[in-house]
């Protein structure tokens, strides 16, 4: 199919170029014929006039001799009485063919006459020359066929052969150039067709020349790199999700199996409480997964003006196990979804609460952007782990020991919400603990 498409493009371009060349040859040939015929007519007119003048010169010298053909259709000499006194052999005994005479102030005249039955049905170039004499004016008439539109059969044959040759060269040349131009595209297409799920290298060849095709190959490789990253993320997500979903299910199954081995000795209320804890964890994982799916799908949400100082104040007044200290600059207003921004802040506070020793510091200020910082006084996060914690189901060893029931989706959800609001969420340097920094665009008035 790809090859057929390539051939189709090549054939269409070659046909278009060939038709254009044929039209160009037609226009150039028509112009050449027009100029050539006009030139040939001028030359033949001069030849006819020259022959008539030559005969007129003999009349003036009284040396009128038998008239040769002069390579013309005919010559007639008319005396002052209007009688034909000399003519070429083919016009012997023929009457005066035309009464056309030069203007009174002109010695000669040329016309294109078409009503000369003695010479045939075609039109003829006619030259009339006046010879002045004491007895009256003599007239010499010379006739010859006009030049056809094609000038000569050899001319039209040469033009046809040249046109066919140029059209054939154009077809061949354009086909070769287009084929050579499309060769990298065909290679890219074949490579895209051959790429399968799980290939180690998902890339297409990049030509060294042809900047436009090189840009296409670079764009395709960029898309394939993102696709490869998304596939890897999907594989990792499926693996992590299956593991984290399996843990509460396994725990519930173990509790039930242990209880059923000795039902009379089992405290079913205690067992139910353990099952409820596992169900709560399972429900939280599923809820967080649905939240991430909606965020990644770009589901539309209601946007409004949100005062971050009011939002932070409302969220930090809720009772927590660690002390929260706030420093909020008023009037920091952004455009966003209040519920999602509240979820982002809650996730950051929950994460800080799990890792802080005693205090959480929340700072809000405004410069070119809204800047929100959540700082805890815990052990902190190593620089090489600062991006890892934003991956799904990622929990560092210290986090697992402190919070075995976390889903590992709180920080990924927080970053997705920040990006959905055209902002960023990063972990930056701090003297103690982990310092999460949220940047959001300021609402324009």
VOPA-601047 format. One record per residue (C-alpha): x, y, z; residue in one letter. Coordinates in steps of 0.25 Angstrom, whole numbers, plus 5000, padded with zeros to 4 digits. Example, Ala and Ser with C-alpha at 12.3 -4.5 7.8 and 13.67 -1.06 7.14 Angstrom:
2
@x:5049; y:4982; z:5031; rest:A
@x:5055; y:4996; z:5029; rest:S
END
This chain:
445
@x:5000; y:5000; z:5000; rest:X
@x:5011; y:5010; z:5004; rest:X
@x:5019; y:5006; z:4991; rest:X
@x:5006; y:5008; z:4983; rest:X
@x:5004; y:5022; z:4990; rest:X
@x:5018; y:5026; z:4986; rest:X
@x:5016; y:5022; z:4972; rest:X
@x:5003; y:5029; z:4971; rest:X
@x:5010; y:5042; z:4976; rest:X
@x:5021; y:5040; z:4967; rest:X
@x:5012; y:5037; z:4955; rest:X
@x:5003; y:5049; z:4958; rest:X
@x:5015; y:5059; z:4960; rest:X
@x:5021; y:5053; z:4947; rest:X
@x:5008; y:5055; z:4939; rest:X
@x:5006; y:5069; z:4945; rest:X
@x:5021; y:5073; z:4940; rest:X
@x:5019; y:5066; z:4927; rest:X
@x:5006; y:5073; z:4924; rest:X
@x:5012; y:5086; z:4928; rest:X
@x:5024; y:5084; z:4919; rest:X
@x:5014; y:5080; z:4908; rest:X
@x:5007; y:5093; z:4910; rest:X
@x:5020; y:5101; z:4911; rest:X
@x:5024; y:5094; z:4898; rest:X
@x:5011; y:5097; z:4891; rest:X
@x:5012; y:5112; z:4895; rest:X
@x:5026; y:5113; z:4891; rest:X
@x:5023; y:5106; z:4878; rest:X
@x:5011; y:5115; z:4875; rest:X
@x:5020; y:5127; z:4878; rest:X
@x:5031; y:5122; z:4869; rest:X
@x:5021; y:5119; z:4858; rest:X
@x:5015; y:5132; z:4859; rest:X
@x:5028; y:5140; z:4858; rest:X
@x:5034; y:5130; z:4848; rest:X
@x:5022; y:5131; z:4839; rest:X
@x:5022; y:5146; z:4840; rest:X
@x:5037; y:5146; z:4836; rest:X
@x:5035; y:5137; z:4825; rest:X
@x:5023; y:5145; z:4819; rest:X
@x:5032; y:5158; z:4820; rest:X
@x:5043; y:5150; z:4813; rest:X
@x:5034; y:5145; z:4802; rest:X
@x:5027; y:5159; z:4800; rest:X
@x:5041; y:5165; z:4798; rest:X
@x:5044; y:5154; z:4788; rest:X
@x:5031; y:5156; z:4780; rest:X
@x:5033; y:5172; z:4781; rest:X
@x:5048; y:5170; z:4776; rest:X
@x:5044; y:5162; z:4764; rest:X
@x:5034; y:5172; z:4760; rest:X
@x:5044; y:5183; z:4762; rest:X
@x:5054; y:5176; z:4753; rest:X
@x:5044; y:5174; z:4742; rest:X
@x:5040; y:5189; z:4743; rest:X
@x:5055; y:5193; z:4742; rest:X
@x:5056; y:5185; z:4729; rest:X
@x:5043; y:5193; z:4724; rest:X
@x:5050; y:5206; z:4727; rest:X
@x:5062; y:5202; z:4719; rest:X
@x:5053; y:5197; z:4708; rest:X
@x:5059; y:5184; z:4709; rest:X
@x:5047; y:5176; z:4713; rest:X
@x:5051; y:5161; z:4711; rest:X
@x:5043; y:5148; z:4712; rest:X
@x:5040; y:5147; z:4727; rest:X
@x:5046; y:5135; z:4734; rest:X
@x:5038; y:5128; z:4746; rest:X
@x:5046; y:5136; z:4756; rest:X
@x:5042; y:5124; z:4765; rest:X
@x:5029; y:5130; z:4767; rest:X
@x:5014; y:5127; z:4763; rest:X
@x:5014; y:5137; z:4752; rest:X
@x:5017; y:5151; z:4746; rest:X
@x:5009; y:5160; z:4737; rest:X
@x:5013; y:5173; z:4730; rest:X
@x:5002; y:5182; z:4726; rest:X
@x:5004; y:5194; z:4716; rest:X
@x:4998; y:5207; z:4718; rest:X
@x:4986; y:5203; z:4709; rest:X
@x:4983; y:5192; z:4720; rest:X
@x:4987; y:5180; z:4710; rest:X
@x:4996; y:5169; z:4716; rest:X
@x:5009; y:5170; z:4707; rest:X
@x:5017; y:5160; z:4715; rest:X
@x:5016; y:5149; z:4725; rest:X
@x:5022; y:5136; z:4730; rest:X
@x:5019; y:5124; z:4722; rest:X
@x:5009; y:5119; z:4732; rest:X
@x:5001; y:5131; z:4730; rest:X
@x:5002; y:5132; z:4715; rest:X
@x:4989; y:5136; z:4708; rest:X
@x:4983; y:5139; z:4722; rest:X
@x:4976; y:5153; z:4724; rest:X
@x:4980; y:5163; z:4734; rest:X
@x:4978; y:5156; z:4747; rest:X
@x:4975; y:5168; z:4756; rest:X
@x:4972; y:5183; z:4754; rest:X
@x:4979; y:5187; z:4767; rest:X
@x:4989; y:5198; z:4765; rest:X
@x:4998; y:5206; z:4774; rest:X
@x:4994; y:5219; z:4781; rest:X
@x:4996; y:5231; z:4772; rest:X
@x:5008; y:5235; z:4780; rest:X
@x:5014; y:5222; z:4782; rest:X
@x:5022; y:5213; z:4772; rest:X
@x:5018; y:5200; z:4778; rest:X
@x:5008; y:5193; z:4786; rest:X
@x:5006; y:5179; z:4792; rest:X
@x:4993; y:5171; z:4795; rest:X
@x:4989; y:5158; z:4799; rest:X
@x:4978; y:5154; z:4788; rest:X
@x:4970; y:5142; z:4790; rest:X
@x:4961; y:5143; z:4777; rest:X
@x:4971; y:5139; z:4766; rest:X
@x:4964; y:5126; z:4760; rest:X
@x:4975; y:5125; z:4749; rest:X
@x:4985; y:5123; z:4760; rest:X
@x:4977; y:5113; z:4769; rest:X
@x:4968; y:5114; z:4781; rest:X
@x:4978; y:5119; z:4791; rest:X
@x:4982; y:5133; z:4794; rest:X
@x:4994; y:5140; z:4788; rest:X
@x:5004; y:5151; z:4791; rest:X
@x:5002; y:5161; z:4780; rest:X
@x:5012; y:5172; z:4777; rest:X
@x:5008; y:5183; z:4767; rest:X
@x:5019; y:5192; z:4762; rest:X
@x:5017; y:5205; z:4754; rest:X
@x:5026; y:5209; z:4743; rest:X
@x:5025; y:5223; z:4738; rest:X
@x:5026; y:5225; z:4723; rest:X
@x:5023; y:5237; z:4713; rest:X
@x:5012; y:5229; z:4707; rest:X
@x:5006; y:5225; z:4721; rest:X
@x:5008; y:5217; z:4733; rest:X
@x:5012; y:5202; z:4732; rest:X
@x:5009; y:5192; z:4742; rest:X
@x:5016; y:5180; z:4746; rest:X
@x:5009; y:5169; z:4755; rest:X
@x:5016; y:5158; z:4762; rest:X
@x:5009; y:5147; z:4769; rest:X
@x:5013; y:5136; z:4779; rest:X
@x:5007; y:5127; z:4789; rest:X
@x:5006; y:5132; z:4803; rest:X
@x:5013; y:5125; z:4815; rest:X
@x:5004; y:5114; z:4822; rest:X
@x:5002; y:5115; z:4837; rest:X
@x:5012; y:5104; z:4839; rest:X
@x:5022; y:5110; z:4830; rest:X
@x:5027; y:5097; z:4825; rest:X
@x:5024; y:5082; z:4828; rest:X
@x:5038; y:5080; z:4833; rest:X
@x:5036; y:5091; z:4843; rest:X
@x:5023; y:5085; z:4849; rest:X
@x:5030; y:5072; z:4849; rest:X
@x:5042; y:5077; z:4856; rest:X
@x:5033; y:5084; z:4867; rest:X
@x:5025; y:5071; z:4869; rest:X
@x:5038; y:5063; z:4871; rest:X
@x:5044; y:5073; z:4880; rest:X
@x:5031; y:5074; z:4889; rest:X
@x:5030; y:5059; z:4890; rest:X
@x:5045; y:5058; z:4894; rest:X
@x:5044; y:5069; z:4904; rest:X
@x:5031; y:5063; z:4910; rest:X
@x:5038; y:5049; z:4911; rest:X
@x:5050; y:5055; z:4918; rest:X
@x:5042; y:5063; z:4928; rest:X
@x:5034; y:5050; z:4931; rest:X
@x:5047; y:5042; z:4933; rest:X
@x:5054; y:5053; z:4941; rest:X
@x:5042; y:5057; z:4950; rest:X
@x:5040; y:5042; z:4953; rest:X
@x:5054; y:5040; z:4957; rest:X
@x:5055; y:5052; z:4966; rest:X
@x:5042; y:5049; z:4973; rest:X
@x:5046; y:5035; z:4975; rest:X
@x:5059; y:5039; z:4981; rest:X
@x:5052; y:5050; z:4989; rest:X
@x:5041; y:5040; z:4995; rest:X
@x:5052; y:5029; z:4998; rest:X
@x:5054; y:5034; z:5012; rest:X
@x:5039; y:5035; z:5014; rest:X
@x:5037; y:5021; z:5009; rest:X
@x:5048; y:5016; z:5019; rest:X
@x:5041; y:5024; z:5030; rest:X
@x:5028; y:5018; z:5027; rest:X
@x:5033; y:5004; z:5026; rest:X
@x:5040; y:5006; z:5039; rest:X
@x:5027; y:5011; z:5046; rest:X
@x:5020; y:4999; z:5040; rest:X
@x:5030; y:4989; z:5046; rest:X
@x:5030; y:4995; z:5060; rest:X
@x:5024; y:4985; z:5070; rest:X
@x:5020; y:4987; z:5084; rest:X
@x:5032; y:4983; z:5093; rest:X
@x:5043; y:4987; z:5082; rest:X
@x:5056; y:4991; z:5089; rest:X
@x:5058; y:5003; z:5079; rest:X
@x:5045; y:5010; z:5075; rest:X
@x:5052; y:5020; z:5065; rest:X
@x:5051; y:5023; z:5050; rest:X
@x:5063; y:5026; z:5041; rest:X
@x:5067; y:5041; z:5040; rest:X
@x:5072; y:5046; z:5026; rest:X
@x:5085; y:5054; z:5026; rest:X
@x:5079; y:5063; z:5015; rest:X
@x:5065; y:5068; z:5012; rest:X
@x:5062; y:5077; z:5023; rest:X
@x:5047; y:5076; z:5022; rest:X
@x:5048; y:5061; z:5023; rest:X
@x:5058; y:5061; z:5034; rest:X
@x:5048; y:5070; z:5042; rest:X
@x:5037; y:5059; z:5039; rest:X
@x:5047; y:5048; z:5044; rest:X
@x:5051; y:5056; z:5057; rest:X
@x:5036; y:5059; z:5060; rest:X
@x:5033; y:5044; z:5058; rest:X
@x:5044; y:5040; z:5067; rest:X
@x:5040; y:5050; z:5078; rest:X
@x:5026; y:5045; z:5077; rest:X
@x:5031; y:5030; z:5078; rest:X
@x:5040; y:5034; z:5090; rest:X
@x:5028; y:5040; z:5097; rest:X
@x:5020; y:5027; z:5093; rest:X
@x:5031; y:5018; z:5098; rest:X
@x:5032; y:5026; z:5111; rest:X
@x:5016; y:5025; z:5113; rest:X
@x:5017; y:5010; z:5110; rest:X
@x:5028; y:5008; z:5120; rest:X
@x:5020; y:5016; z:5130; rest:X
@x:5007; y:5008; z:5127; rest:X
@x:5015; y:4995; z:5129; rest:X
@x:5021; y:5000; z:5142; rest:X
@x:5007; y:5006; z:5146; rest:X
@x:5001; y:4992; z:5144; rest:X
@x:5011; y:4985; z:5151; rest:X
@x:5011; y:4994; z:5163; rest:X
@x:4995; y:4995; z:5163; rest:X
@x:4994; y:4980; z:5163; rest:X
@x:5004; y:4979; z:5175; rest:X
@x:4997; y:4990; z:5183; rest:X
@x:4983; y:4985; z:5180; rest:X
@x:4987; y:4970; z:5183; rest:X
@x:4993; y:4974; z:5197; rest:X
@x:4979; y:4978; z:5204; rest:X
@x:4972; y:4966; z:5196; rest:X
@x:4983; y:4957; z:5201; rest:X
@x:4982; y:4962; z:5215; rest:X
@x:4967; y:4961; z:5215; rest:X
@x:4968; y:4947; z:5210; rest:X
@x:4978; y:4943; z:5221; rest:X
@x:4969; y:4949; z:5232; rest:X
@x:4957; y:4941; z:5227; rest:X
@x:4964; y:4928; z:5225; rest:X
@x:4970; y:4929; z:5239; rest:X
@x:4956; y:4932; z:5245; rest:X
@x:4949; y:4921; z:5237; rest:X
@x:4960; y:4911; z:5243; rest:X
@x:4955; y:4913; z:5257; rest:X
@x:4941; y:4920; z:5256; rest:X
@x:4937; y:4917; z:5270; rest:X
@x:4950; y:4924; z:5275; rest:X
@x:4950; y:4936; z:5266; rest:X
@x:4946; y:4950; z:5270; rest:X
@x:4938; y:4953; z:5259; rest:X
@x:4937; y:4968; z:5263; rest:X
@x:4952; y:4969; z:5263; rest:X
@x:4953; y:4962; z:5250; rest:X
@x:4943; y:4971; z:5244; rest:X
@x:4951; y:4983; z:5248; rest:X
@x:4963; y:4977; z:5241; rest:X
@x:4955; y:4975; z:5229; rest:X
@x:4949; y:4989; z:5229; rest:X
@x:4963; y:4994; z:5230; rest:X
@x:4968; y:4986; z:5218; rest:X
@x:4955; y:4990; z:5210; rest:X
@x:4958; y:5005; z:5214; rest:X
@x:4972; y:5004; z:5208; rest:X
@x:4966; y:4997; z:5195; rest:X
@x:4955; y:5008; z:5194; rest:X
@x:4966; y:5019; z:5195; rest:X
@x:4975; y:5012; z:5184; rest:X
@x:4963; y:5011; z:5175; rest:X
@x:4958; y:5025; z:5178; rest:X
@x:4972; y:5031; z:5175; rest:X
@x:4973; y:5023; z:5162; rest:X
@x:4960; y:5029; z:5157; rest:X
@x:4965; y:5043; z:5161; rest:X
@x:4978; y:5041; z:5153; rest:X
@x:4970; y:5035; z:5141; rest:X
@x:4961; y:5047; z:5141; rest:X
@x:4972; y:5057; z:5143; rest:X
@x:4980; y:5051; z:5131; rest:X
@x:4968; y:5050; z:5122; rest:X
@x:4967; y:5065; z:5124; rest:X
@x:4953; y:5065; z:5129; rest:X
@x:4947; y:5079; z:5129; rest:X
@x:4945; y:5085; z:5142; rest:X
@x:4939; y:5098; z:5147; rest:X
@x:4949; y:5109; z:5148; rest:X
@x:4947; y:5121; z:5157; rest:X
@x:4955; y:5131; z:5165; rest:X
@x:4962; y:5125; z:5177; rest:X
@x:4969; y:5133; z:5188; rest:X
@x:4980; y:5123; z:5192; rest:X
@x:4981; y:5130; z:5206; rest:X
@x:4967; y:5127; z:5210; rest:X
@x:4968; y:5113; z:5204; rest:X
@x:4981; y:5110; z:5212; rest:X
@x:4975; y:5116; z:5225; rest:X
@x:4963; y:5107; z:5223; rest:X
@x:4971; y:5095; z:5221; rest:X
@x:4981; y:5097; z:5232; rest:X
@x:4971; y:5099; z:5243; rest:X
@x:4967; y:5085; z:5243; rest:X
@x:4973; y:5077; z:5254; rest:X
@x:4985; y:5069; z:5251; rest:X
@x:4995; y:5061; z:5259; rest:X
@x:5006; y:5071; z:5256; rest:X
@x:5007; y:5086; z:5258; rest:X
@x:5005; y:5095; z:5246; rest:X
@x:5011; y:5109; z:5245; rest:X
@x:5006; y:5118; z:5234; rest:X
@x:5011; y:5131; z:5228; rest:X
@x:5001; y:5135; z:5217; rest:X
@x:5002; y:5147; z:5209; rest:X
@x:4988; y:5152; z:5206; rest:X
@x:4982; y:5155; z:5192; rest:X
@x:4989; y:5144; z:5185; rest:X
@x:4978; y:5140; z:5175; rest:X
@x:4979; y:5129; z:5164; rest:X
@x:4969; y:5123; z:5154; rest:X
@x:4965; y:5109; z:5157; rest:X
@x:4956; y:5098; z:5162; rest:X
@x:4955; y:5100; z:5178; rest:X
@x:4952; y:5086; z:5181; rest:X
@x:4964; y:5081; z:5173; rest:X
@x:4974; y:5091; z:5179; rest:X
@x:4968; y:5087; z:5193; rest:X
@x:4972; y:5073; z:5189; rest:X
@x:4986; y:5077; z:5185; rest:X
@x:4988; y:5084; z:5198; rest:X
@x:4982; y:5073; z:5206; rest:X
@x:4991; y:5063; z:5200; rest:X
@x:5003; y:5072; z:5202; rest:X
@x:4999; y:5073; z:5217; rest:X
@x:4996; y:5059; z:5219; rest:X
@x:5010; y:5055; z:5213; rest:X
@x:5017; y:5065; z:5222; rest:X
@x:5009; y:5060; z:5234; rest:X
@x:5014; y:5046; z:5232; rest:X
@x:5029; y:5050; z:5231; rest:X
@x:5030; y:5062; z:5240; rest:X
@x:5036; y:5061; z:5254; rest:X
@x:5027; y:5072; z:5261; rest:X
@x:5024; y:5084; z:5252; rest:X
@x:5019; y:5087; z:5238; rest:X
@x:5022; y:5101; z:5232; rest:X
@x:5013; y:5106; z:5221; rest:X
@x:5017; y:5119; z:5214; rest:X
@x:5009; y:5127; z:5203; rest:X
@x:5015; y:5139; z:5196; rest:X
@x:5014; y:5146; z:5182; rest:X
@x:5024; y:5150; z:5172; rest:X
@x:5022; y:5148; z:5158; rest:X
@x:5014; y:5135; z:5161; rest:X
@x:5007; y:5130; z:5173; rest:X
@x:5017; y:5122; z:5182; rest:X
@x:5013; y:5112; z:5192; rest:X
@x:5023; y:5104; z:5201; rest:X
@x:5020; y:5093; z:5210; rest:X
@x:5032; y:5090; z:5219; rest:X
@x:5033; y:5079; z:5229; rest:X
@x:5044; y:5076; z:5240; rest:X
@x:5046; y:5062; z:5236; rest:X
@x:5058; y:5054; z:5230; rest:X
@x:5056; y:5060; z:5216; rest:X
@x:5057; y:5054; z:5203; rest:X
@x:5070; y:5051; z:5196; rest:X
@x:5073; y:5060; z:5183; rest:X
@x:5073; y:5047; z:5174; rest:X
@x:5059; y:5043; z:5180; rest:X
@x:5052; y:5056; z:5178; rest:X
@x:5046; y:5052; z:5165; rest:X
@x:5044; y:5038; z:5168; rest:X
@x:5034; y:5041; z:5179; rest:X
@x:5024; y:5047; z:5169; rest:X
@x:5023; y:5033; z:5162; rest:X
@x:5011; y:5025; z:5164; rest:X
@x:5011; y:5015; z:5176; rest:X
@x:5025; y:5020; z:5180; rest:X
@x:5028; y:5020; z:5194; rest:X
@x:5042; y:5021; z:5200; rest:X
@x:5047; y:5012; z:5210; rest:X
@x:5045; y:5022; z:5221; rest:X
@x:5031; y:5025; z:5216; rest:X
@x:5028; y:5010; z:5217; rest:X
@x:5032; y:5009; z:5231; rest:X
@x:5025; y:5021; z:5235; rest:X
@x:5012; y:5019; z:5227; rest:X
@x:5009; y:5005; z:5223; rest:X
@x:4995; y:5008; z:5219; rest:X
@x:4998; y:5019; z:5209; rest:X
@x:4994; y:5018; z:5194; rest:X
@x:5006; y:5024; z:5188; rest:X
@x:4997; y:5033; z:5179; rest:X
@x:4996; y:5045; z:5187; rest:X
@x:5008; y:5053; z:5182; rest:X
@x:5005; y:5048; z:5167; rest:X
@x:4991; y:5054; z:5168; rest:X
@x:4996; y:5067; z:5174; rest:X
@x:5006; y:5069; z:5162; rest:X
@x:4995; y:5065; z:5152; rest:X
@x:4986; y:5076; z:5159; rest:X
@x:4997; y:5086; z:5158; rest:X
@x:5000; y:5083; z:5143; rest:X
@x:4985; y:5084; z:5140; rest:X
@x:4986; y:5098; z:5146; rest:X
@x:4998; y:5102; z:5137; rest:X
@x:5007; y:5101; z:5149; rest:X
@x:5018; y:5093; z:5155; rest:X
@x:5020; y:5085; z:5167; rest:X
@x:5035; y:5082; z:5171; rest:X
@x:5043; y:5078; z:5183; rest:X
@x:5054; y:5088; z:5186; rest:X
@x:5066; y:5090; z:5195; rest:X
@x:5064; y:5093; z:5210; rest:X
@x:5072; y:5092; z:5222; rest:X
@x:5063; y:5082; z:5229; rest:X
@x:5052; y:5073; z:5224; rest:X
@x:5045; y:5073; z:5211; rest:X
@x:5041; y:5086; z:5204; rest:X
@x:5030; y:5085; z:5194; rest:X
@x:5028; y:5097; z:5185; rest:X
@x:5016; y:5100; z:5177; rest:X
@x:5016; y:5111; z:5166; rest:X
@x:5003; y:5115; z:5160; rest:X
@x:5000; y:5127; z:5150; rest:X
@x:4994; y:5139; z:5156; rest:X
@x:4980; y:5142; z:5152; rest:X
@x:4979; y:5154; z:5142; rest:X
@x:4969; y:5164; z:5145; rest:X
END
